[in-house]
Amino acid sequence: MSEAYFPVESGALGAEENFLSLDDILMSQEKLPVRTETAIPRLGVFFPELSGGAETDNAISQGSKLEIPLWLAKGLFDHKRRILSVELPKVYQEAWRTVFSADANVVDLHKMGPHFYGFGSQLLYFDSPENAEISQSLLQTFIGRFRRIMDSSQNAYNEDTSALVARLDEMERGLFQTGQKGLNNFQCWEKGQSSQITASSLVQNYKKRKFTDMED
């Protein structure tokens, strides 16, 4: 049976999101606290409490603090012109980075943000002076949690795993599901329920080339 949707790989850990990926679309909607460094016309339509009204072309005045989606913040941010400055969300600030470095496994990442790694990687776009610390914290947090995630996925066969994945961010849930799939495939193979193991197409092609070279 064909699937209604074929998952598209996320690009959030790279320089740009992949807008064919549902995960990236949802991640780009997460709010980011910013401060306007100049008046921004017409944006006040979406923030009437900060707008000067029609007389000022619905502009948001300089120095206003607001929360906007990540995709809008990236669109308005300019590396040369100071249109807005980005404030780091609390979970990526130094206090939380200290918690992660102490024991990343105790933190409920899904509660902090369902796209913790992807959203954090996109923050590097905004040239924060803390970028090096943020990227290092993301890497070490992932390393610190990876082994427990995979151990859990390999030791939960035919069990309710909802409690195990509740504290994981979306990328970690994907890793857990991959581990579960591997475990289920192994159990099927061990019970003789899997399909017959066949040689890889790469091996078969290699053998064909080898025989052809010998004939020549």
Residue pairs with C-beta under 8 A, 6 or more apart in sequence:
5 22
7 21
7 22
8 18
8 20
8 21
8 22
9 18
9 21
10 17
10 18
10 21
10 23
10 24
10 27
10 118
10 171
11 17
11 18
11 21
11 24
12 18
12 21
12 23
12 24
12 27
12 115
12 117
12 118
12 119
12 121
12 122
13 117
13 118
13 121
13 171
14 121
15 125
17 24
17 25
17 27
17 28
17 71
17 118
17 122
18 24
19 25
19 28
23 115
23 118
23 170
24 118
26 114
26 115
27 70
27 115
27 118
27 119
27 122
27 170
28 69
28 70
28 71
28 122
29 69
29 70
29 71
30 69
30 70
30 113
30 115
30 119
31 67
31 68
31 69
31 70
32 67
32 68
32 69
32 70
32 73
32 86
32 87
32 89
33 65
33 66
33 67
33 86
33 87
33 89
34 65
34 66
34 67
34 68
34 73
34 84
34 85
34 86
34 87
35 63
35 64
35 65
35 84
35 85
35 87
36 60
36 61
36 62
36 63
36 64
36 66
36 83
36 84
37 62
37 63
37 82
37 83
37 84
37 85
38 62
38 81
38 82
38 83
39 56
39 59
39 60
39 61
39 62
40 59
40 60
40 76
40 83
40 84
41 56
41 57
41 58
41 59
42 57
42 58
42 59
43 51
43 58
43 59
43 60
44 50
44 51
44 52
44 53
44 56
44 58
44 59
44 60
45 51
45 58
47 60
47 64
47 66
50 60
50 61
50 64
50 66
51 58
51 59
51 60
52 58
52 59
52 60
52 61
60 66
65 87
68 76
70 119
70 122
73 84
73 86
73 126
74 122
74 125
76 83
76 84
77 83
77 84
77 86
77 125
77 126
79 127
86 123
86 126
86 128
88 123
88 128
88 130
88 134
89 113
89 119
89 123
90 96
91 112
91 113
91 116
92 120
92 123
92 134
92 137
94 130
94 133
96 112
97 133
97 134
97 137
99 106
99 107
100 107
100 137
100 140
100 141
100 144
101 137
101 140
103 144
104 140
104 141
104 144
104 145
105 144
105 145
105 148
107 167
108 166
108 167
109 116
109 145
109 167
109 168
109 169
109 172
110 166
110 167
110 168
110 169
110 170
111 167
112 169
113 119
113 169
114 169
114 170
115 169
115 170
115 171
116 141
116 169
116 171
117 138
117 141
117 142
117 169
117 171
118 170
118 171
120 134
120 137
120 138
121 135
121 138
123 131
123 134
124 131
124 134
124 135
128 134
145 172
146 175
149 168
149 172
149 175
149 176
149 179
150 175
150 176
150 179
152 161
152 164
152 176
152 179
153 161
153 164
153 175
153 176
153 177
153 178
153 179
153 180
153 182
153 183
154 179
154 182
154 183
156 164
156 180
156 183
157 183
157 184
157 187
161 176
161 180
164 176
165 172
165 173
165 176
168 176
185 194
188 194
189 197
